[in-house]
Amino acid sequence: MRSGSLRLYAAEPEKLMARWRENWPFPDLRLLGERWVDPDMEDVFTAYSQGYDGVLKKLVP
């Protein structure tokens, strides 16, 4: 959670959000919307430290 928003890291975020718009899997939570943000250094560090090599290759050319 960051600034009241949940940040997700996904290999195919557009497909994930499309599936969630069709069938929301969390009955106790409401999806109010989504927005795409550019990665910052914290995102890059998180991806690196958690082994998201595929994400890093897209973030850092």
CORKACOR-V287166 format. One record per pair of residues at least 6 apart in sequence whose ideal C-beta (glycine too) atoms are under 8 Angstrom apart, sorted by the first residue. I is the first residue (numbers start at 1). J is the second residue. Records with the same first field share a line. If there is no record, write none. Layout:
BEGIN
I = J, J
END
This chain:
BEGIN
1 = 7
7 = 37, 43
8 = 16
9 = 43, 46, 47, 52, 55
10 = 16
11 = 54, 55
13 = 36
17 = 34
20 = 31
21 = 31
24 = 31
39 = 47, 59
43 = 59
44 = 56, 59, 60
46 = 52
47 = 55, 56, 59
48 = 56
END
